[in-house]
Amino acid sequence: MELIKYLQERKKLIDEELDRYLPQPDEAPETLCEAMRYSVFAGGKRLRPILVMAAAEAVGKDKELVLPTACALEFIHTYSLIHDDLPAMDDDDLRRGKPTCHKVYGEAMAILAGDALLTRAFEVISKNREVPGVDDAAVVRVIQIVAHGAGCSGMVGGQVADLEAEGKTADKDTMLYIHANKTGALFKAALCAGAVLAGADEEAIAALERYGEQFGLAFQITDDILDVEGKTELIGKPVGSDTKNQKATYPSIYGLEKSYRMAEESVAQAVDALRNFSHKAEPLRQIARYLLTRSY
């Protein structure tokens, strides 16, 4: 399978749907709508929505079945980036190679754009019940899964721990907690959401959850490595920002060589979690292996 072609085709489909679910530029309040669209369409791989669709495909259902929820995951991810870039957080000027939302629209509007994307996400998830073949109870469960993954027990909780660890010598357990929640929780939610909407059995959902945990870990390790060895023009933000903000990263604790090995092990475990899946889970296997070679 040509992975790049697969990713490009799905990104195109997702971008079309994102445009449909976002407020249009001339809608009121115009500045807010413009800021939301600016941040969503500033770039990005659309990895989280792609994982929602790939999980549904892995259990034998069509990707269109889960498109609303896939878009919602991208809205949540984008809101988190807007807030993460704020002066009160990481104080970054660049995101995806472009000025961050608060640099273009001001801090107050950036906060509100993030708030609006988060709330729009759950509105869009609820629209998944209008897709033929989707059970209402599955949509309710997905709302619970995504809220848990994005909230204080997931992404937001990880961000809090990340802020509290700045400037300190974080131990390995603290760093693992930060990354499992700040990064991994939303990946795991994306995979479980796709599987639940597709009517997967509990064994398959649990396997995809294990895949998500290891995928999230591998993604974060390689992201930390790119902050050391990457190029600003490729990763879309200044190299060394983790060091600048005194963040606990895998290279800072384990060194680059061991970090590479840990990423390889996490990818191997992610792929192994799919051992009972058919060829329909091949995109998930390929995406996990891709993490070891990505440059952005």
TORMARVEX-658684 format. One line per field, with one value per residue (C-alpha): x, y, z; residue number from 1. Coordinates in steps of 0.02 Angstrom, whole numbers, plus 50000, padded with zeros to 5 digits. Layout:
x: [X | ...]
y: [Y | ...]
z: [Z | ...]
k: [NUM | ...]
END
This chain:
x: [50000 | 50062 | 50051 | 50083 | 49942 | 49827 | 49867 | 49846 | 49677 | 49610 | 49679 | 49590 | 49426 | 49446 | 49488 | 49329 | 49226 | 49313 | 49266 | 49085 | 49079 | 49167 | 49076 | 49102 | 49213 | 49065 | 48967 | 48953 | 49057 | 49172 | 49337 | 49306 | 49255 | 49407 | 49523 | 49447 | 49470 | 49645 | 49703 | 49619 | 49682 | 49856 | 49918 | 49937 | 49940 | 49760 | 49831 | 49698 | 49549 | 49641 | 49659 | 49471 | 49437 | 49576 | 49505 | 49333 | 49411 | 49512 | 49351 | 49274 | 49171 | 49180 | 49276 | 49127 | 49035 | 49142 | 49182 | 49092 | 49186 | 49349 | 49327 | 49285 | 49451 | 49542 | 49445 | 49497 | 49677 | 49681 | 49602 | 49737 | 49874 | 49801 | 49800 | 49968 | 50049 | 49986 | 50109 | 50040 | 50086 | 50231 | 50233 | 50268 | 50266 | 50257 | 50142 | 50144 | 50261 | 50141 | 50116 | 50017 | 49836 | 49870 | 50004 | 49877 | 49716 | 49773 | 49771 | 49589 | 49526 | 49642 | 49572 | 49395 | 49437 | 49501 | 49346 | 49235 | 49326 | 49312 | 49126 | 49098 | 49184 | 49049 | 48912 | 48990 | 49010 | 48823 | 48793 | 48866 | 48698 | 48627 | 48742 | 48649 | 48712 | 48771 | 48687 | 48634 | 48708 | 48875 | 48875 | 48841 | 48985 | 49100 | 49057 | 49109 | 49270 | 49322 | 49277 | 49379 | 49528 | 49524 | 49488 | 49569 | 49598 | 49679 | 49751 | 49716 | 49782 | 49941 | 49961 | 49943 | 50078 | 50187 | 50172 | 50207 | 50363 | 50443 | 50609 | 50617 | 50709 | 50563 | 50577 | 50535 | 50363 | 50313 | 50371 | 50278 | 50119 | 50136 | 50156 | 50029 | 49898 | 49949 | 49986 | 49929 | 49755 | 49683 | 49761 | 49685 | 49516 | 49521 | 49551 | 49421 | 49293 | 49315 | 49299 | 49145 | 49053 | 49095 | 49015 | 49174 | 49171 | 49255 | 49407 | 49443 | 49414 | 49537 | 49667 | 49650 | 49665 | 49831 | 49887 | 49841 | 49942 | 50100 | 50070 | 50053 | 50214 | 50310 | 50239 | 50295 | 50470 | 50496 | 50422 | 50549 | 50689 | 50632 | 50640 | 50826 | 50869 | 50729 | 50722 | 50610 | 50550 | 50490 | 50419 | 50338 | 50398 | 50566 | 50685 | 50738 | 50577 | 50568 | 50741 | 50696 | 50545 | 50644 | 50524 | 50554 | 50586 | 50647 | 50815 | 50845 | 50820 | 50876 | 50985 | 50954 | 51016 | 50909 | 50761 | 50772 | 50772 | 50622 | 50526 | 50565 | 50502 | 50341 | 50307 | 50338 | 50214 | 50085 | 50097 | 50088 | 49925 | 49848 | 49903 | 49725 | 49666 | 49657 | 49739 | 49609 | 49716 | 49869 | 49853 | 49870 | 50024 | 50102 | 50063 | 50147 | 50305 | 50304 | 50336 | 50515 | 50555 | 50452 | 50537 | 50392]
y: [50000 | 50173 | 50258 | 50435 | 50419 | 50349 | 50495 | 50625 | 50558 | 50557 | 50728 | 50797 | 50718 | 50782 | 50959 | 50963 | 50907 | 51027 | 51170 | 51111 | 51099 | 51263 | 51430 | 51522 | 51679 | 51798 | 51727 | 51830 | 51859 | 51873 | 51895 | 51740 | 51635 | 51697 | 51651 | 51476 | 51445 | 51519 | 51398 | 51243 | 51275 | 51333 | 51159 | 50995 | 50810 | 50775 | 50622 | 50610 | 50612 | 50490 | 50372 | 50383 | 50328 | 50196 | 50118 | 50103 | 50027 | 49905 | 49828 | 49819 | 49979 | 50124 | 50282 | 50394 | 50319 | 50415 | 50577 | 50697 | 50627 | 50627 | 50814 | 50843 | 50768 | 50892 | 51036 | 50979 | 50958 | 51131 | 51213 | 51133 | 51202 | 51378 | 51377 | 51288 | 51428 | 51568 | 51674 | 51599 | 51425 | 51397 | 51573 | 51516 | 51632 | 51498 | 51350 | 51244 | 51372 | 51518 | 51649 | 51577 | 51626 | 51750 | 51836 | 51868 | 51898 | 51941 | 51837 | 51863 | 51813 | 51663 | 51601 | 51622 | 51536 | 51387 | 51386 | 51393 | 51249 | 51140 | 51167 | 51149 | 50980 | 50905 | 50980 | 50894 | 50726 | 50731 | 50745 | 50571 | 50501 | 50565 | 50448 | 50289 | 50136 | 50227 | 50184 | 50327 | 50237 | 50226 | 50415 | 50444 | 50327 | 50417 | 50585 | 50509 | 50437 | 50599 | 50708 | 50596 | 50596 | 50785 | 50835 | 50837 | 50649 | 50662 | 50801 | 50947 | 50850 | 50813 | 50997 | 51044 | 50919 | 50985 | 51164 | 51113 | 51017 | 51164 | 51217 | 51061 | 50897 | 50785 | 50600 | 50467 | 50429 | 50612 | 50626 | 50467 | 50535 | 50701 | 50621 | 50482 | 50614 | 50771 | 50678 | 50498 | 50520 | 50603 | 50474 | 50337 | 50424 | 50443 | 50257 | 50200 | 50323 | 50255 | 50076 | 50109 | 50201 | 50056 | 49932 | 49842 | 49713 | 49748 | 49643 | 49744 | 49908 | 49855 | 49807 | 49976 | 50060 | 49969 | 50020 | 50201 | 50200 | 50139 | 50248 | 50402 | 50358 | 50333 | 50494 | 50594 | 50518 | 50557 | 50731 | 50761 | 50701 | 50819 | 50964 | 50925 | 50867 | 50934 | 51085 | 51234 | 51245 | 51064 | 51050 | 51222 | 51288 | 51340 | 51195 | 51191 | 51262 | 51118 | 51160 | 51345 | 51306 | 51183 | 51040 | 50859 | 50764 | 50591 | 50653 | 50761 | 50611 | 50462 | 50538 | 50528 | 50352 | 50271 | 50379 | 50308 | 50130 | 50169 | 50237 | 50078 | 49971 | 50070 | 50054 | 49866 | 49852 | 49957 | 49844 | 49689 | 49752 | 49729 | 49547 | 49481 | 49608 | 49573 | 49665 | 49801 | 49864 | 49882 | 50073 | 50077 | 49967 | 50075 | 50238 | 50173 | 50124 | 50293 | 50379 | 50314 | 50404 | 50563 | 50732 | 50840]
z: [50000 | 49959 | 50127 | 50064 | 49937 | 50073 | 50189 | 50052 | 49996 | 50172 | 50213 | 50060 | 50114 | 50292 | 50236 | 50131 | 50281 | 50399 | 50284 | 50290 | 50479 | 50516 | 50515 | 50352 | 50349 | 50327 | 50474 | 50633 | 50733 | 50583 | 50675 | 50781 | 50630 | 50535 | 50680 | 50692 | 50506 | 50506 | 50640 | 50568 | 50391 | 50441 | 50396 | 50486 | 50444 | 50503 | 50592 | 50726 | 50607 | 50494 | 50642 | 50676 | 50497 | 50495 | 50654 | 50574 | 50418 | 50524 | 50590 | 50417 | 50402 | 50280 | 50324 | 50282 | 50430 | 50553 | 50462 | 50581 | 50731 | 50633 | 50602 | 50785 | 50838 | 50726 | 50803 | 50978 | 50924 | 50845 | 50998 | 51105 | 50992 | 50997 | 51187 | 51199 | 51097 | 51209 | 51310 | 51470 | 51405 | 51282 | 51209 | 51031 | 50881 | 50746 | 50721 | 50562 | 50486 | 50509 | 50644 | 50789 | 50814 | 50954 | 50850 | 50712 | 50810 | 50986 | 51144 | 51190 | 51018 | 51014 | 51180 | 51114 | 50949 | 51047 | 51155 | 51001 | 50917 | 51072 | 51089 | 50901 | 50912 | 51022 | 50916 | 50766 | 50856 | 50892 | 50704 | 50683 | 50737 | 50572 | 50473 | 50419 | 50511 | 50668 | 50832 | 50947 | 51098 | 51007 | 50982 | 51167 | 51211 | 51091 | 51171 | 51337 | 51264 | 51181 | 51330 | 51444 | 51325 | 51303 | 51482 | 51653 | 51650 | 51479 | 51371 | 51488 | 51638 | 51542 | 51499 | 51683 | 51732 | 51591 | 51654 | 51833 | 51780 | 51689 | 51763 | 51872 | 51855 | 51808 | 51846 | 51719 | 51791 | 51783 | 51602 | 51555 | 51637 | 51544 | 51374 | 51399 | 51437 | 51344 | 51181 | 51194 | 51266 | 51111 | 50994 | 51099 | 51099 | 50910 | 50884 | 51011 | 50941 | 50765 | 50825 | 50932 | 50793 | 50676 | 50796 | 50845 | 50985 | 51151 | 51110 | 50954 | 51046 | 51182 | 51051 | 50965 | 51134 | 51163 | 50989 | 51031 | 51192 | 51105 | 50952 | 51062 | 51153 | 50990 | 50920 | 51072 | 51074 | 50890 | 50917 | 51056 | 50942 | 50804 | 50926 | 50939 | 50763 | 50654 | 50541 | 50578 | 50397 | 50406 | 50582 | 50570 | 50738 | 50809 | 50844 | 51026 | 51098 | 51224 | 51287 | 51293 | 51400 | 51508 | 51468 | 51514 | 51352 | 51307 | 51237 | 51391 | 51508 | 51403 | 51268 | 51081 | 51049 | 51184 | 51133 | 50957 | 51027 | 51138 | 50988 | 50890 | 51034 | 51051 | 50864 | 50874 | 51018 | 50926 | 50773 | 50884 | 50960 | 50787 | 50767 | 50764 | 50634 | 50448 | 50305 | 50332 | 50478 | 50366 | 50359 | 50549 | 50542 | 50407 | 50497 | 50656 | 50560 | 50473 | 50641 | 50639 | 50476 | 50488 | 50469 | 50533]
k: [1 | 2 | 3 | 4 | 5 | 6 | 7 | 8 | 9 | 10 | 11 | 12 | 13 | 14 | 15 | 16 | 17 | 18 | 19 | 20 | 21 | 22 | 23 | 24 | 25 | 26 | 27 | 28 | 29 | 30 | 31 | 32 | 33 | 34 | 35 | 36 | 37 | 38 | 39 | 40 | 41 | 42 | 43 | 44 | 45 | 46 | 47 | 48 | 49 | 50 | 51 | 52 | 53 | 54 | 55 | 56 | 57 | 58 | 59 | 60 | 61 | 62 | 63 | 64 | 65 | 66 | 67 | 68 | 69 | 70 | 71 | 72 | 73 | 74 | 75 | 76 | 77 | 78 | 79 | 80 | 81 | 82 | 83 | 84 | 85 | 86 | 87 | 88 | 89 | 90 | 91 | 92 | 93 | 94 | 95 | 96 | 97 | 98 | 99 | 100 | 101 | 102 | 103 | 104 | 105 | 106 | 107 | 108 | 109 | 110 | 111 | 112 | 113 | 114 | 115 | 116 | 117 | 118 | 119 | 120 | 121 | 122 | 123 | 124 | 125 | 126 | 127 | 128 | 129 | 130 | 131 | 132 | 133 | 134 | 135 | 136 | 137 | 138 | 139 | 140 | 141 | 142 | 143 | 144 | 145 | 146 | 147 | 148 | 149 | 150 | 151 | 152 | 153 | 154 | 155 | 156 | 157 | 158 | 159 | 160 | 161 | 162 | 163 | 164 | 165 | 166 | 167 | 168 | 169 | 170 | 171 | 172 | 173 | 174 | 175 | 176 | 177 | 178 | 179 | 180 | 181 | 182 | 183 | 184 | 185 | 186 | 187 | 188 | 189 | 190 | 191 | 192 | 193 | 194 | 195 | 196 | 197 | 198 | 199 | 200 | 201 | 202 | 203 | 204 | 205 | 206 | 207 | 208 | 209 | 210 | 211 | 212 | 213 | 214 | 215 | 216 | 217 | 218 | 219 | 220 | 221 | 222 | 223 | 224 | 225 | 226 | 227 | 228 | 229 | 230 | 231 | 232 | 233 | 234 | 235 | 236 | 237 | 238 | 239 | 240 | 241 | 242 | 243 | 244 | 245 | 246 | 247 | 248 | 249 | 250 | 251 | 252 | 253 | 254 | 255 | 256 | 257 | 258 | 259 | 260 | 261 | 262 | 263 | 264 | 265 | 266 | 267 | 268 | 269 | 270 | 271 | 272 | 273 | 274 | 275 | 276 | 277 | 278 | 279 | 280 | 281 | 282 | 283 | 284 | 285 | 286 | 287 | 288 | 289 | 290 | 291 | 292 | 293 | 294 | 295 | 296]
END
